[in-house]
Amino acid sequence: MHISDIFAQHPTTFSFEFFPPKSAETAEKLYATISDLEDYAPDFVSVTYGAGGTTREMTHDLVIRIKEKGVLDPIPHLTCVCHSEQEIDEILTRYAAAGVSNILALRGDPPRDHPNYDRADDAFTYAADLVKFIKRFNDAGRHPDPRGFGIGVAGFPEGHPATPNRLLEMDHLKAKIDAGADYICTQLFFDNHDFYDFRERCDLAGIQVPIIAGIMPITTTTGMRRMADLAAGSRFPARLLKALDRAGNNPESIRRVGLHYATEQCADLLNHKIAGIHFYTLNQSSATREIYANLGLKALG
């Protein structure tokens, strides 16, 4: 379903994010997670996309498998990194033929095994360039839906790590919207005030598309440190750190603190009538299911 129709039908959307498996064992675990979460009827699920051939193909295969099963609506990530225009065109053609309705267009990070990767070889330097290309694909009538792909882009409530100038950062975000993006999905954050401020700054910049809040519950301190690295410097409020400190080295206590904090975040966001909540699941279902239960949201099954 086109993202515009999803927002029209649901005042607040709920969605999950998965990353493609790297082995047969992790694939089976992922499919079990997806099966666990199907009963929660998310409005869509997104599938991440890393630079490099193997990860790309795994993303494509997972997206097609989810689409063919017909229970969940997949939104694949697509990045500028390591791509020619022809490759992007081939990917869009494949997704359009499979009936995939939406794309999340990202600038993307260089491959981890290529720290000195030269982005001058990429067809698109910025996400706005990729959005424009997808829009041209749409305008050429190459998608079964006359509107073409719905297009999402990333937003950064705490600020984009590569753009210290916050005024310039909003100019870049506005360029993505002006290029044809339909909605914004944010990077994870732990202080809702950052999100509300970001939403107000978007409004001041003339950005009038739905903004979905990205939430990642903390379940282990190791995972917390890893997510801080992946998010390129996510800020952890003192209130959260104090609660985790009280939990000591008890894994179950740490997990309970993380889920309680994420539940409070979500409840406050819902009270402020946000467009949607996007759960970064890390390919596990238990934390998301427990937050749903804490919020009084029920599975269909």
Backbone bond lengths (Angstrom), bond angles and torsions (degrees), N, CA, C in turn:
res aa  C-N    CA-C-N  psi(-1)  N-CA   C-N-CA  omega(-1)  CA-C   N-CA-C  phi
1 M - - - 1.470 - - 1.532 109.43 -
2 H 1.316 116.06 134.70 1.461 120.65 178.97 1.523 109.72 -59.35
3 I 1.325 116.92 140.91 1.463 121.01 -174.21 1.528 111.49 -59.86
4 S 1.319 117.90 -30.67 1.464 120.35 178.08 1.520 111.00 -63.54
5 D 1.326 117.18 -37.81 1.459 121.30 177.75 1.523 110.69 -69.87
6 I 1.340 116.62 -36.86 1.465 120.24 178.26 1.518 110.37 -61.45
7 F 1.325 117.38 -46.98 1.469 120.49 179.75 1.523 111.17 -67.08
8 A 1.319 117.24 -32.73 1.466 120.34 179.77 1.524 111.16 -68.11
9 Q 1.335 116.87 -32.06 1.461 121.08 -177.05 1.521 113.68 -87.42
10 H 1.329 116.95 -22.29 1.466 120.02 -173.71 1.524 110.44 -130.34
11 P 1.340 118.03 117.04 1.468 120.06 179.14 1.530 112.50 -61.96
12 T 1.332 115.97 -29.42 1.469 121.16 173.95 1.524 107.82 -136.31
13 T 1.315 116.85 124.35 1.458 120.60 179.95 1.535 110.28 -93.65
14 F 1.323 115.27 153.99 1.462 122.27 173.45 1.525 107.15 -126.84
15 S 1.313 115.58 131.97 1.462 119.47 -175.52 1.521 110.30 -147.24
16 F 1.344 115.65 160.16 1.462 122.42 -176.99 1.526 109.66 -126.24
17 E 1.325 115.08 152.99 1.462 119.41 176.39 1.524 110.84 -119.56
18 F 1.328 115.59 136.98 1.464 122.62 176.12 1.522 109.05 -123.53
19 F 1.318 115.59 158.34 1.463 119.04 170.65 1.521 108.29 -118.74
20 P 1.332 117.77 150.15 1.467 120.38 -173.35 1.515 112.20 -67.18
21 P 1.327 118.07 146.33 1.468 122.14 -179.81 1.522 111.37 -70.88
22 K 1.332 115.21 154.81 1.466 120.11 179.53 1.524 112.74 -109.69
23 S 1.331 116.24 -4.98 1.461 120.04 179.40 1.516 108.77 -152.29
24 A 1.333 116.03 169.53 1.468 120.52 178.71 1.525 111.04 -63.25
25 E 1.343 116.13 -37.15 1.468 120.16 -179.31 1.524 111.13 -66.09
26 T 1.336 116.24 -47.54 1.461 118.89 -179.57 1.533 110.77 -69.42
27 A 1.314 116.74 -26.94 1.457 119.84 177.00 1.521 110.84 -64.12
28 E 1.316 116.73 -44.41 1.459 119.83 179.76 1.520 111.46 -64.65
29 K 1.341 116.60 -37.90 1.469 120.44 177.64 1.529 110.10 -64.77
30 L 1.326 115.73 -40.27 1.459 119.36 179.61 1.518 111.25 -65.07
31 Y 1.319 117.58 -44.75 1.456 120.08 -178.92 1.532 110.83 -64.65
32 A 1.333 117.05 -31.47 1.467 120.60 174.81 1.527 110.19 -66.78
33 T 1.345 116.24 -40.92 1.459 120.76 177.44 1.524 110.82 -62.59
34 I 1.311 115.60 -46.55 1.467 120.13 179.65 1.523 110.36 -60.13
35 S 1.328 116.25 -41.96 1.463 120.44 178.52 1.528 110.99 -62.33
36 D 1.355 116.20 -40.75 1.465 120.77 179.00 1.525 111.52 -61.21
37 L 1.323 116.64 -35.05 1.462 120.68 -173.49 1.525 113.81 -92.61
38 E 1.328 117.02 -7.98 1.465 119.75 -179.84 1.523 111.60 -60.77
39 D 1.336 116.78 -36.32 1.462 120.32 -177.66 1.529 112.45 -65.79
40 Y 1.335 117.15 -15.90 1.464 120.16 -179.45 1.531 111.57 -86.60
41 A 1.318 115.97 -1.81 1.470 122.91 173.20 1.521 112.51 46.86
42 P 1.338 117.69 57.47 1.464 118.61 176.91 1.524 110.70 -62.60
43 D 1.309 115.91 152.46 1.461 119.75 -179.46 1.522 111.36 -69.17
44 F 1.325 116.48 -27.64 1.462 122.08 171.08 1.518 108.80 -165.64
45 V 1.314 116.51 167.10 1.463 122.13 172.79 1.529 107.20 -129.40
46 S 1.319 116.68 141.80 1.464 119.25 178.20 1.521 109.53 -107.48
47 V 1.321 115.47 153.82 1.457 122.09 -178.88 1.524 107.98 -125.93
48 T 1.338 117.01 121.90 1.459 121.30 -175.02 1.526 110.83 -72.00
49 Y 1.332 113.22 169.78 1.455 119.47 -170.74 1.515 108.71 -149.66
50 G 1.329 116.99 115.70 1.448 120.51 179.32 1.511 112.01 -102.19
51 A 1.326 115.63 157.23 1.459 119.68 176.74 1.523 109.52 -69.94
52 G 1.305 116.35 139.44 1.461 120.49 -179.02 1.517 110.98 119.97
53 G 1.318 117.20 140.52 1.457 122.75 -171.63 1.511 115.59 -58.92
54 T 1.348 118.65 -45.80 1.455 120.84 -175.58 1.516 111.32 -63.58
55 T 1.339 116.67 -46.91 1.458 120.38 -178.74 1.520 110.78 -64.20
56 R 1.327 116.08 -38.10 1.457 119.50 178.67 1.518 111.18 -58.32
57 E 1.313 116.09 -50.63 1.460 120.07 -177.53 1.518 111.64 -62.74
58 M 1.330 116.46 -36.41 1.464 119.65 178.17 1.518 110.59 -65.38
59 T 1.345 116.38 -37.82 1.461 119.88 176.54 1.522 110.24 -63.22
60 H 1.324 116.03 -48.62 1.472 119.80 -179.62 1.524 110.90 -58.64
61 D 1.327 116.47 -46.00 1.462 120.57 -177.62 1.528 111.44 -63.79
62 L 1.343 116.05 -41.24 1.460 119.79 -179.62 1.522 110.47 -66.40
63 V 1.320 117.28 -42.74 1.461 121.07 179.54 1.528 110.44 -60.64
64 I 1.312 116.85 -46.88 1.468 120.72 -179.23 1.525 110.48 -64.51
65 R 1.337 117.01 -40.71 1.471 119.98 179.98 1.532 110.20 -62.75
66 I 1.347 117.16 -44.26 1.460 120.40 178.93 1.529 110.10 -62.93
67 K 1.323 116.15 -42.72 1.462 120.18 -178.69 1.518 111.22 -64.69
68 E 1.312 117.27 -42.87 1.463 120.86 -177.45 1.522 111.82 -67.87
69 K 1.322 116.84 -31.35 1.464 119.37 178.33 1.524 110.70 -66.67
70 G 1.337 115.55 -32.74 1.457 120.05 170.01 1.509 117.18 84.90
71 V 1.345 118.89 2.65 1.462 120.70 -178.72 1.523 111.39 -90.59
72 L 1.327 116.59 -41.59 1.459 122.28 -177.74 1.524 109.93 -111.89
73 D 1.330 115.82 152.87 1.456 122.39 -179.10 1.532 108.70 -103.17
74 P 1.344 118.85 106.80 1.465 120.11 -174.91 1.528 113.53 -85.16
75 I 1.333 115.11 140.45 1.463 121.69 171.15 1.528 107.33 -118.97
76 P 1.320 118.07 104.34 1.460 119.96 -179.38 1.526 112.31 -76.42
77 H 1.331 115.24 142.38 1.455 120.71 169.87 1.527 107.98 -75.47
78 L 1.322 116.19 148.51 1.457 121.59 174.93 1.520 107.62 -141.95
79 T 1.342 116.91 128.66 1.460 120.65 -175.74 1.524 111.65 -115.93
80 C 1.339 114.05 162.17 1.466 120.78 178.84 1.525 111.98 -77.46
81 V 1.326 117.25 -25.72 1.459 121.99 -169.54 1.524 112.55 -64.07
82 C 1.329 115.83 136.97 1.471 123.03 174.03 1.523 113.56 62.04
83 H 1.318 117.83 31.35 1.466 119.56 -175.94 1.521 112.24 -130.85
84 S 1.331 113.76 141.95 1.460 121.63 168.31 1.524 107.79 -95.34
85 E 1.336 116.76 166.93 1.456 120.31 176.68 1.527 110.81 -60.64
86 Q 1.332 116.60 -39.38 1.461 120.20 -179.05 1.520 110.85 -62.29
87 E 1.338 117.11 -41.63 1.467 120.20 179.90 1.523 111.01 -64.45
88 I 1.323 116.72 -43.35 1.462 120.08 178.06 1.525 110.24 -62.40
89 D 1.314 116.15 -41.93 1.460 120.55 179.16 1.523 111.18 -61.60
90 E 1.326 117.27 -41.61 1.463 121.48 179.35 1.528 111.12 -64.34
91 I 1.331 116.87 -40.21 1.467 120.85 179.25 1.528 109.85 -65.03
92 L 1.327 117.02 -46.46 1.460 120.49 179.51 1.525 111.14 -61.96
93 T 1.329 116.05 -39.49 1.466 120.31 179.04 1.524 110.81 -62.88
94 R 1.326 115.76 -42.62 1.471 120.18 179.28 1.523 111.04 -64.04
95 Y 1.329 116.87 -44.11 1.465 120.22 -179.57 1.535 110.79 -66.98
96 A 1.322 117.13 -40.27 1.457 120.18 179.54 1.532 110.50 -62.45
97 A 1.337 116.52 -42.23 1.462 121.05 179.75 1.525 111.46 -63.66
98 A 1.348 116.12 -31.20 1.468 120.56 -179.97 1.521 112.47 -83.28
99 G 1.328 116.91 -5.92 1.457 120.31 179.55 1.510 114.66 85.32
100 V 1.336 117.28 14.88 1.472 120.69 175.83 1.521 108.02 -67.12
101 S 1.328 117.01 131.91 1.465 120.52 -169.47 1.524 114.55 -97.01
102 N 1.342 117.27 -22.86 1.458 119.80 -171.72 1.519 111.58 -140.26
103 I 1.334 115.73 157.66 1.457 123.49 178.62 1.528 108.38 -134.94
104 L 1.336 117.04 141.42 1.465 121.30 170.05 1.522 107.32 -103.20
105 A 1.333 116.81 110.04 1.463 122.84 -173.39 1.527 110.33 -92.83
106 L 1.338 116.24 121.92 1.463 121.94 -174.74 1.521 111.17 -129.62
107 R 1.323 115.74 152.74 1.466 119.56 173.30 1.522 109.54 -67.90
108 G 1.332 116.96 -46.85 1.454 121.85 176.52 1.519 113.26 85.93
109 D 1.318 114.68 159.07 1.466 122.12 178.78 1.520 110.20 -100.87
110 P 1.341 117.34 151.04 1.467 120.28 176.95 1.524 110.78 -61.78
111 P 1.317 118.56 156.14 1.466 121.01 178.56 1.534 110.75 -58.75
112 R 1.317 116.24 138.34 1.470 119.44 -177.87 1.516 112.48 -64.50
113 D 1.324 115.94 -28.24 1.462 118.65 -179.88 1.532 111.84 -88.24
114 H 1.353 116.10 6.79 1.462 121.04 175.69 1.534 108.63 -132.38
115 P 1.339 117.67 70.37 1.468 120.60 -175.00 1.525 113.89 -61.78
116 N 1.327 117.19 -23.41 1.467 120.94 -179.47 1.529 111.95 -104.87
117 Y 1.309 115.64 24.96 1.465 120.24 -177.48 1.530 110.95 -58.00
118 D 1.316 116.59 133.22 1.456 122.85 -179.07 1.526 109.75 -93.81
119 R 1.314 116.53 110.03 1.460 120.78 -176.81 1.525 112.60 -74.85
120 A 1.319 116.31 -4.81 1.466 118.96 177.45 1.521 111.54 -63.40
121 D 1.339 115.79 -20.27 1.463 120.03 -179.86 1.522 112.80 -82.64
122 D 1.336 117.47 -10.19 1.460 120.82 -179.22 1.533 110.19 -78.62
123 A 1.315 116.21 144.24 1.464 120.23 178.84 1.523 111.59 -67.11
124 F 1.348 116.47 -31.45 1.454 121.19 -177.53 1.526 109.22 -124.50
125 T 1.316 115.95 131.03 1.467 120.82 -178.92 1.516 111.32 -88.39
126 Y 1.313 116.77 -39.26 1.463 121.76 -175.36 1.528 110.70 -124.49
127 A 1.336 114.66 159.12 1.460 119.64 179.97 1.523 111.58 -59.68
128 A 1.336 117.40 -33.71 1.469 120.18 179.11 1.524 111.03 -59.70
129 D 1.338 116.42 -35.15 1.465 120.20 178.10 1.528 110.77 -66.57
130 L 1.337 115.83 -40.11 1.460 120.28 178.31 1.528 110.65 -66.73
131 V 1.334 116.87 -40.64 1.464 120.49 177.29 1.523 110.44 -59.31
132 K 1.329 117.06 -43.44 1.467 120.65 178.81 1.521 111.52 -60.28
133 F 1.344 116.10 -39.87 1.464 119.93 -179.25 1.528 110.58 -66.52
134 I 1.329 116.81 -43.41 1.464 120.51 177.67 1.532 110.19 -62.53
135 K 1.329 115.63 -39.24 1.467 119.80 178.60 1.528 110.64 -62.85
136 R 1.327 117.89 -39.65 1.465 120.63 177.58 1.529 110.29 -65.10
137 F 1.337 116.10 -38.28 1.462 121.09 175.59 1.534 109.19 -59.49
138 N 1.324 116.10 -44.24 1.463 120.86 178.83 1.525 111.52 -63.00
139 D 1.326 115.18 -47.14 1.464 120.16 -175.76 1.530 111.95 -65.12
140 A 1.339 116.19 -22.61 1.465 119.85 178.67 1.525 112.14 -80.37
141 G 1.340 117.10 -0.39 1.460 120.84 177.43 1.512 114.09 70.86
142 R 1.338 116.37 33.18 1.460 119.94 -175.18 1.523 113.22 -97.70
143 H 1.316 116.81 10.29 1.466 121.63 176.85 1.522 108.34 -118.10
144 P 1.346 118.18 144.88 1.476 120.20 179.90 1.532 113.42 -56.90
145 D 1.331 116.49 -33.47 1.467 120.17 176.04 1.528 107.91 -81.57
146 P 1.325 118.70 126.58 1.476 120.42 -179.34 1.526 113.38 -55.28
147 R 1.343 116.49 -24.62 1.468 119.82 178.96 1.524 111.80 -80.94
148 G 1.332 116.04 -12.23 1.453 120.01 -176.19 1.516 111.92 76.61
149 F 1.326 116.38 -160.62 1.459 121.17 178.09 1.528 110.47 -70.03
150 G 1.350 116.20 137.86 1.452 119.56 162.60 1.524 107.05 -72.08
151 I 1.328 117.56 142.58 1.462 120.65 -173.33 1.526 110.69 -122.65
152 G 1.331 115.33 125.22 1.450 121.08 174.68 1.518 110.52 -109.67
153 V 1.337 116.44 155.97 1.458 122.18 176.07 1.527 108.61 -136.69
154 A 1.325 115.95 166.93 1.459 121.42 -177.92 1.521 111.36 -90.11
155 G 1.341 115.24 148.51 1.464 122.27 172.91 1.521 108.97 -129.66
156 F 1.328 116.85 156.22 1.466 121.21 -173.36 1.524 110.35 -130.42
157 P 1.345 117.08 93.67 1.468 120.43 -178.33 1.527 114.10 -57.12
158 E 1.330 117.17 -32.40 1.461 120.61 179.86 1.522 112.16 -91.45
159 G 1.327 116.72 1.58 1.451 121.12 -178.37 1.510 111.77 101.75
160 H 1.329 116.21 141.86 1.462 120.72 179.02 1.521 109.35 -71.70
161 P 1.343 117.62 128.87 1.466 120.22 -176.03 1.525 113.95 -61.42
162 A 1.319 117.37 -24.08 1.471 120.29 -178.18 1.528 112.69 -94.23
163 T 1.349 116.78 -0.85 1.468 119.89 -177.16 1.525 109.70 -132.11
164 P 1.335 118.48 84.44 1.466 121.20 -179.41 1.529 112.75 -60.78
165 N 1.331 117.79 -30.12 1.456 121.90 178.73 1.525 108.71 -75.94
166 R 1.327 117.13 105.12 1.457 121.25 -174.03 1.530 112.59 -69.67
167 L 1.324 117.11 -26.33 1.466 119.29 176.04 1.525 109.94 -69.65
168 L 1.320 115.70 -42.99 1.469 120.20 177.83 1.522 110.53 -65.69
169 E 1.336 115.86 -35.45 1.463 120.13 178.67 1.533 111.06 -58.64
170 M 1.330 116.74 -43.14 1.460 119.66 179.85 1.526 111.37 -68.53
171 D 1.343 116.51 -31.35 1.463 119.42 174.91 1.532 110.37 -62.46
172 H 1.338 115.89 -41.41 1.467 120.44 179.29 1.529 110.94 -65.09
173 L 1.330 116.30 -41.52 1.465 120.25 179.39 1.526 109.95 -65.22
174 K 1.329 117.13 -42.79 1.467 120.98 178.96 1.531 110.44 -61.99
175 A 1.344 116.56 -35.11 1.471 120.01 178.69 1.523 110.77 -63.27
176 K 1.339 117.33 -36.56 1.465 120.42 178.48 1.531 110.91 -66.96
177 I 1.316 116.03 -39.05 1.458 119.66 179.86 1.525 109.85 -69.60
178 D 1.329 116.40 -44.23 1.463 120.50 179.68 1.530 111.68 -63.55
179 A 1.338 116.22 -26.79 1.468 120.10 179.29 1.520 111.97 -73.97
180 G 1.345 117.13 -16.70 1.462 118.99 176.20 1.512 116.25 132.64
181 A 1.349 118.20 8.75 1.472 119.98 -179.91 1.524 111.05 -70.17
182 D 1.333 115.65 144.20 1.468 121.88 -176.68 1.521 113.73 -99.24
183 Y 1.325 117.24 -21.16 1.463 119.28 -179.13 1.523 109.98 -160.18
184 I 1.333 115.56 166.69 1.461 122.92 179.01 1.522 108.50 -121.18
185 C 1.327 116.81 133.86 1.469 122.29 171.56 1.525 106.81 -115.94
186 T 1.322 117.73 126.28 1.457 119.74 -172.26 1.527 113.16 -87.44
187 Q 1.321 112.72 156.98 1.454 120.86 167.88 1.534 108.26 -63.99
188 L 1.320 117.38 159.09 1.461 120.84 178.93 1.530 110.63 -61.43
189 F 1.314 116.12 151.19 1.467 122.39 177.37 1.524 107.81 -152.84
190 F 1.337 116.14 160.51 1.460 120.34 -177.35 1.526 113.54 -122.79
191 D 1.313 117.27 -1.64 1.462 121.11 176.32 1.529 107.44 -123.59
192 N 1.319 116.33 112.59 1.456 120.26 -176.25 1.523 113.27 -61.60
193 H 1.340 116.75 -25.61 1.458 118.93 178.33 1.532 110.85 -61.22
194 D 1.343 116.03 -33.22 1.464 119.50 176.60 1.520 110.67 -62.51
195 F 1.334 116.04 -40.35 1.468 120.33 179.58 1.525 110.69 -67.63
196 Y 1.327 117.08 -45.70 1.460 119.57 -178.09 1.532 111.11 -63.92
197 D 1.319 116.29 -39.04 1.457 119.88 177.31 1.529 110.41 -64.82
198 F 1.340 115.63 -42.13 1.463 120.68 177.63 1.523 110.47 -60.02
199 R 1.315 116.57 -43.44 1.463 120.84 -179.57 1.533 110.98 -63.32
200 E 1.323 116.99 -39.13 1.463 120.37 178.39 1.527 111.31 -68.26
201 R 1.341 116.16 -39.21 1.465 119.25 178.33 1.530 111.09 -66.18
202 C 1.333 116.15 -34.92 1.463 119.39 174.79 1.526 110.19 -62.17
203 D 1.319 116.33 -42.82 1.452 120.81 179.91 1.530 110.60 -62.34
204 L 1.328 116.73 -42.23 1.463 121.20 178.84 1.532 111.40 -64.61
205 A 1.345 115.76 -30.86 1.466 120.46 -179.66 1.527 112.51 -82.12
206 G 1.334 116.66 -1.60 1.458 120.22 -179.79 1.515 113.57 83.54
207 I 1.334 117.12 19.64 1.460 122.06 178.49 1.526 108.27 -89.91
208 Q 1.310 116.40 115.03 1.458 120.92 -171.94 1.524 113.07 -119.19
209 V 1.324 118.20 27.42 1.468 121.02 178.56 1.527 109.32 -98.99
210 P 1.340 118.36 159.22 1.465 120.65 177.65 1.534 111.45 -60.55
211 I 1.341 115.00 142.91 1.469 121.43 179.29 1.520 108.28 -120.25
212 I 1.330 116.24 117.35 1.461 122.85 -179.36 1.533 109.24 -95.64
213 A 1.321 116.84 135.37 1.463 122.33 -178.15 1.527 110.92 -89.46
214 G 1.325 116.74 127.69 1.455 121.80 178.94 1.520 111.78 -90.38
215 I 1.319 117.08 122.37 1.472 122.35 -177.21 1.527 110.21 -122.09
216 M 1.335 115.34 130.54 1.460 120.45 175.72 1.530 108.84 -127.87
217 P 1.329 118.39 107.24 1.466 120.32 179.80 1.522 112.03 -69.13
218 I 1.320 116.15 140.71 1.465 121.83 176.37 1.528 108.41 -82.89
219 T 1.309 116.87 127.58 1.460 120.34 176.95 1.531 112.73 -119.91
220 T 1.337 117.16 -19.66 1.469 122.02 175.76 1.526 108.30 -145.85
221 T 1.319 117.33 153.49 1.465 120.28 177.28 1.530 110.52 -68.49
222 T 1.336 115.92 -33.06 1.464 119.06 176.59 1.524 110.39 -62.67
223 G 1.321 115.42 -44.40 1.457 119.81 177.83 1.515 112.01 -64.19
224 M 1.339 116.89 -35.32 1.457 120.66 178.72 1.528 110.67 -62.46
225 R 1.321 116.35 -45.30 1.466 119.65 179.87 1.536 110.66 -65.71
226 R 1.312 115.84 -36.96 1.465 119.47 179.65 1.523 110.63 -67.39
227 M 1.341 117.29 -41.82 1.456 119.28 -178.61 1.525 110.84 -68.55
228 A 1.343 116.84 -31.31 1.460 119.96 176.33 1.520 110.14 -63.52
229 D 1.323 116.03 -37.45 1.454 120.71 178.55 1.529 110.62 -70.90
230 L 1.332 116.96 -44.58 1.461 120.91 -178.85 1.523 111.54 -65.25
231 A 1.338 116.27 -34.33 1.464 120.41 -179.02 1.523 111.61 -84.77
232 A 1.325 116.65 4.87 1.471 122.30 177.27 1.522 112.06 58.16
233 G 1.339 115.57 45.17 1.462 119.00 172.65 1.506 115.52 106.28
234 S 1.323 119.75 38.92 1.452 121.44 178.62 1.529 110.36 -61.59
235 R 1.336 115.67 143.82 1.454 121.28 -176.51 1.532 110.20 -93.29
236 F 1.337 115.99 129.26 1.457 121.43 179.07 1.530 108.52 -106.51
237 P 1.333 118.48 111.41 1.460 121.11 -177.76 1.532 111.85 -60.05
238 A 1.329 115.80 150.38 1.469 120.99 -178.60 1.525 110.77 -58.88
239 R 1.328 117.56 -35.89 1.473 120.74 -179.75 1.514 111.15 -59.07
240 L 1.329 116.46 -40.96 1.456 120.98 178.65 1.527 110.81 -69.98
241 L 1.310 116.89 -43.37 1.468 120.59 -178.82 1.530 110.93 -64.79
242 K 1.321 117.89 -37.66 1.466 120.89 177.48 1.528 110.97 -63.59
243 A 1.327 116.00 -42.43 1.466 119.76 179.16 1.525 110.61 -64.21
244 L 1.317 117.55 -40.69 1.463 120.81 178.08 1.516 110.99 -68.17
245 D 1.314 116.83 -35.02 1.466 120.49 178.05 1.526 110.66 -64.85
246 R 1.323 116.63 -38.12 1.467 119.98 177.88 1.524 111.32 -65.44
247 A 1.310 116.39 -27.95 1.466 120.42 179.30 1.517 112.25 -72.26
248 G 1.330 116.92 -15.70 1.461 120.81 178.11 1.519 111.92 63.20
249 N 1.320 114.71 -137.22 1.468 120.59 -178.59 1.523 112.01 -102.80
250 N 1.324 116.25 15.77 1.466 120.71 -178.68 1.530 109.55 -82.41
251 P 1.332 118.05 109.53 1.479 120.49 -176.13 1.522 113.61 -56.31
252 E 1.345 116.97 -41.02 1.459 119.52 -178.06 1.526 110.89 -68.18
253 S 1.339 116.70 -38.70 1.468 119.96 178.10 1.522 110.98 -65.11
254 I 1.327 116.48 -41.19 1.469 120.83 178.11 1.527 109.79 -61.09
255 R 1.316 114.95 -43.26 1.465 119.41 -179.94 1.527 111.34 -62.98
256 R 1.331 116.43 -42.90 1.467 120.59 -179.55 1.525 111.25 -64.78
257 V 1.336 116.15 -40.05 1.463 120.20 177.22 1.526 110.18 -61.39
258 G 1.343 116.40 -46.46 1.454 120.79 -178.96 1.520 112.83 -61.58
259 L 1.330 116.32 -43.25 1.463 120.00 -179.49 1.526 111.22 -69.77
260 H 1.326 116.67 -38.13 1.475 120.26 177.64 1.528 110.09 -62.85
261 Y 1.325 115.81 -43.94 1.465 119.83 -178.90 1.530 110.59 -64.69
262 A 1.338 117.25 -44.29 1.460 120.87 179.88 1.532 110.89 -64.42
263 T 1.342 116.28 -37.61 1.464 120.07 177.65 1.518 110.76 -62.49
264 E 1.346 116.40 -43.95 1.465 120.25 178.43 1.528 110.73 -62.77
265 Q 1.330 116.00 -41.17 1.464 120.01 176.61 1.522 110.84 -57.25
266 C 1.329 116.05 -50.32 1.463 120.89 -176.58 1.524 111.48 -64.23
267 A 1.329 116.89 -42.06 1.464 120.25 -179.81 1.524 110.71 -61.58
268 D 1.329 116.15 -42.56 1.463 120.18 179.20 1.527 110.72 -66.21
269 L 1.326 117.54 -41.48 1.459 120.88 177.88 1.531 111.19 -61.46
270 L 1.328 116.51 -43.61 1.463 120.31 179.25 1.530 110.94 -63.13
271 N 1.325 116.80 -37.55 1.468 120.76 177.89 1.531 111.65 -65.56
272 H 1.335 116.03 -24.02 1.464 120.34 179.02 1.539 111.50 -96.12
273 K 1.334 115.68 15.41 1.474 122.25 171.05 1.531 112.48 53.00
274 I 1.322 115.81 53.88 1.458 119.62 177.45 1.528 110.29 -77.86
275 A 1.322 115.46 164.10 1.467 120.33 -176.76 1.521 112.24 -71.82
276 G 1.342 117.35 -30.53 1.453 118.94 -178.60 1.513 112.66 -177.25
277 I 1.331 115.54 162.81 1.463 123.06 175.13 1.520 107.94 -122.81
278 H 1.319 115.42 128.49 1.463 122.23 -178.77 1.526 107.90 -114.94
279 F 1.336 116.48 115.84 1.462 121.13 -177.44 1.526 110.78 -91.21
280 Y 1.326 115.65 121.82 1.462 121.08 171.79 1.525 107.08 -81.74
281 T 1.317 117.27 101.20 1.468 121.81 -168.13 1.521 114.01 -82.52
282 L 1.337 118.06 -18.65 1.467 121.64 -172.31 1.527 110.69 54.99
283 N 1.329 115.78 31.31 1.474 123.41 177.29 1.521 113.36 63.00
284 Q 1.332 116.11 28.09 1.459 121.05 174.87 1.523 108.26 -128.76
285 S 1.320 115.73 148.17 1.460 118.70 -173.61 1.520 114.46 -103.44
286 S 1.329 118.33 -23.25 1.467 120.39 -168.78 1.523 112.95 -61.73
287 A 1.335 118.73 -45.50 1.464 120.79 -177.60 1.522 110.78 -62.49
288 T 1.326 117.09 -44.50 1.463 120.65 179.94 1.517 110.83 -63.86
289 R 1.322 116.94 -42.14 1.465 120.50 179.97 1.532 110.73 -63.35
290 E 1.326 117.49 -40.59 1.469 120.64 -179.80 1.523 111.51 -68.35
291 I 1.320 118.04 -38.25 1.457 120.77 177.13 1.515 110.12 -64.65
292 Y 1.321 117.05 -41.11 1.459 120.76 175.83 1.525 110.14 -56.89
293 A 1.329 116.27 -46.50 1.464 120.45 -179.42 1.534 110.55 -63.31
294 N 1.324 116.84 -41.94 1.471 120.68 -179.78 1.533 111.41 -63.06
295 L 1.338 116.11 -32.92 1.456 120.74 -178.84 1.524 112.46 -83.96
296 G 1.330 116.87 -6.26 1.457 120.28 -177.88 1.513 113.51 82.00
297 L 1.353 116.00 15.19 1.451 120.84 177.27 1.522 108.36 -89.96
298 K 1.297 118.12 134.21 1.456 121.58 -172.92 1.524 112.06 -111.24
299 A 1.322 114.24 148.37 1.456 119.95 172.92 1.529 108.05 -76.00
300 L 1.322 115.05 158.42 1.461 119.67 179.84 1.521 111.74 -78.88
301 G 1.343 115.32 -30.62 1.459 119.19 -175.03 1.506 113.68 -82.66
